[in-house]
Amino acid sequence: MDKMSVIQAGSDPVRHVEVWVEIAEHWPWRDRLPSEAVWQQWFECWLNALSINLSPIQQYGLGLQLTGDPQIRQLNGQYRDRDQSTDVLAFAALETAGPQVPELLTAEPLYLGDLVISLDTAQAQAHEQQHSLNRELQWLATHGVLHILGWDNTSEDDMAEMLAQQRQLVTQLQG
């Protein structure tokens, strides 16, 4: 999927984003993390800012797993052949063009994919950047959602464009 194929000027606003959040049981400060409702608000804000138009009913769904370094390292090795932990992984559901069932597109939220964020790495990066864990989670989630929507960061130019877009998306939450 190409990033430009999902962005359309003047598209209808996103009506709803269903976010299924799973938090690692070992995380000691689970009660300090954003709630599902907050995650839904953030993703709705970001998808509206991106003017996506993939669903005729403008309803979307995605999975979010907040885990630790050992689990994300395992996934990174399994899916990317990299035996190391990372901060965020994105698994797009729409990467391949498959048959779409029109009745489902008008009745159900369009499933975009899954994000996996390491809380261990996010906490360390938040400390290094001298900002809150929530701010770092926003940064990582925007990075992941851009990947799910077809953005890539394989070249320096792509990376610069993606980072600029992330800054704009995170800023949307403060405005």
Summary of the structure (lengths in Angstrom):
residues: 175
radius of gyration: 15.9
end to end distance: 29.9
largest distance: 47.9
contacts: 502
relative contact order: 0.18
helix: 47%
strand: 19%
